[in-house]
Amino acid sequence: MKIKSWKDVNVAQWQDLTKLYTEEGNTNLDLIVKSLCILMNKTEHEVDSFSMSQINEYAKQISFTHEEVMPVAQRFIDVNGKRYRCIYDVRRMPCARYIETKVFTGMSSVNEQLHKIAACMVVPQKKVFGCLWYVDDVYDASKHSEYADDLLAASITDVLGSVIFFCNLYINSMWNLKTFLVMEALKGKKMTHLAAEEVVNNLCKGLVGITSASWLVDTRASS
């Protein structure tokens, strides 16, 4: 099995593992088998066909899933033959137009929305000059879901690290940018200035939750 650490686990797999460890009624063997299904892209029937010695060996290889993810911020995220550049200056990022949405907070857990959050803070790139160099491509707001789906296949350490780094920068500069963000929230939207301020404040509260969260999938390890 090629997966040796969290670096080898993609966002979608991490999300599935997180859901798995919140389910009730699973035995330790159930958790091992279902984790292997997720990480090896196999059915439970296929994993159940392994011998116990094989399962025990694989269980050792995925023991890292009981450890906390160690996020690492990236300048670029390469996935599925594509490259995305992370933008950490909110004044330059296309996601400002999404400031009023519930992508960041409110829709569901941060875990489930991580790829959508990340898709708001990247810009796609394309190769030029005989495919030797990458340059920024046009950010197409209508392709936000496509960007997010791409990032589901990216390394969880890269995506999570980049989102956390962005959130920290965002929070630290939020007071200087508050007027700018409120004006962005007001553009084309039927809301009062007070309502726009509330949107921005709620967003910042959600971002604080991201930066202060524990990224331990198996919460039993901390109990």
Backbone hydrogen bonds, N-H to C=O, Kabsch-Sander energy under -0.5 kcal/mol:
donor,donor_aa,acceptor,acceptor_aa,energy
4,K,2,K,-0.6
8,D,5,S,-1.6
9,V,6,W,-1.6
11,V,154,A,-1.8
12,A,152,L,-2.5
14,W,10,N,-2.3
15,Q,11,V,-2.5
16,D,12,A,-2.2
17,L,13,Q,-2.5
18,T,14,W,-2.4
19,K,15,Q,-2.1
20,L,16,D,-2.3
21,Y,17,L,-2.1
22,T,19,K,-1.4
23,E,19,K,-0.6
23,E,20,L,-1.2
31,L,27,T,-2.3
32,I,28,N,-1.9
33,V,29,L,-2.8
34,K,30,D,-2.9
35,S,31,L,-2.0
36,L,32,I,-2.3
37,C,33,V,-2.0
38,I,34,K,-1.9
39,L,35,S,-2.7
40,M,36,L,-2.7
41,N,37,C,-0.9
42,K,37,C,-1.5
47,V,43,T,-2.1
48,D,44,E,-2.9
49,S,45,H,-0.9
50,F,47,V,-1.8
55,I,51,S,-2.4
56,N,52,M,-2.6
57,E,53,S,-1.9
58,Y,54,Q,-2.7
59,A,55,I,-2.6
60,K,56,N,-1.6
61,Q,57,E,-1.6
62,I,58,Y,-1.7
63,S,60,K,-1.2
65,T,62,I,-2.1
66,H,63,S,-1.8
67,E,64,F,-2.1
69,V,215,W,-2.6
72,V,157,T,-2.4
77,I,84,Y,-2.8
79,V,82,K,-2.4
82,K,79,V,-2.3
83,R,125,Q,-0.5
84,Y,77,I,-2.3
85,R,123,V,-2.7
86,C,75,R,-2.7
87,I,121,M,-3.0
88,Y,86,C,-0.6
90,V,88,Y,-0.8
92,R,89,D,-2.1
93,M,89,D,-0.6
95,C,120,C,-0.9
96,A,93,M,-1.5
97,R,94,P,-1.5
98,Y,95,C,-2.0
99,I,96,A,-1.5
101,T,98,Y,-2.0
107,M,102,K,-1.1
113,Q,109,S,-1.2
114,L,110,V,-1.0
114,L,111,N,-0.6
116,K,113,Q,-0.7
117,I,113,Q,-2.5
118,A,114,L,-2.7
119,A,115,H,-1.7
120,C,116,K,-0.8
120,C,117,I,-1.1
121,M,117,I,-0.5
121,M,118,A,-1.3
122,V,119,A,-0.5
123,V,85,R,-2.0
125,Q,83,R,-2.3
126,K,135,V,-2.7
128,V,133,W,-2.7
132,L,128,V,-1.4
132,L,129,F,-0.7
133,W,128,V,-1.8
135,V,126,K,-2.6
137,D,124,P,-3.3
140,D,138,V,-0.6
141,A,139,Y,-0.7
143,K,140,D,-2.3
144,H,141,A,-1.5
147,Y,143,K,-2.6
148,A,144,H,-2.5
149,D,145,S,-2.5
150,D,146,E,-2.1
151,L,147,Y,-2.0
152,L,148,A,-0.9
152,L,149,D,-0.5
153,A,150,D,-1.6
154,A,151,L,-1.1
156,I,9,V,-2.9
159,V,155,S,-2.5
160,L,156,I,-2.4
161,G,157,T,-1.4
162,S,158,D,-2.1
163,V,159,V,-2.4
164,I,160,L,-2.6
165,F,161,G,-2.2
166,F,162,S,-2.3
167,C,163,V,-2.7
168,N,164,I,-2.5
169,L,165,F,-2.1
170,Y,166,F,-2.9
171,I,167,C,-2.8
172,N,168,N,-2.3
173,S,169,L,-1.6
174,M,170,Y,-0.7
174,M,171,I,-0.9
177,L,173,S,-1.8
178,K,174,M,-1.0
181,L,177,L,-2.8
182,V,178,K,-2.6
183,M,179,T,-2.2
184,E,180,F,-2.1
185,A,181,L,-2.3
186,L,182,V,-1.6
187,K,183,M,-1.0
187,K,184,E,-0.5
189,K,186,L,-1.8
191,M,189,K,-1.6
196,A,192,T,-2.2
197,E,193,H,-2.1
198,E,194,L,-1.9
199,V,195,A,-2.0
200,V,196,A,-2.1
201,N,197,E,-2.5
202,N,198,E,-2.6
203,L,199,V,-2.2
204,C,200,V,-2.2
205,K,201,N,-1.9
206,G,202,N,-2.1
207,L,203,L,-2.1
208,V,204,C,-2.0
209,G,205,K,-1.6
210,I,206,G,-1.3
211,T,207,L,-2.1
212,S,208,V,-1.6
213,A,210,I,-0.9
217,V,215,W,-0.7
218,D,65,T,-0.7
219,T,217,V,-1.3
221,A,218,D,-2.0
222,S,219,T,-1.2
223,S,220,R,-1.1
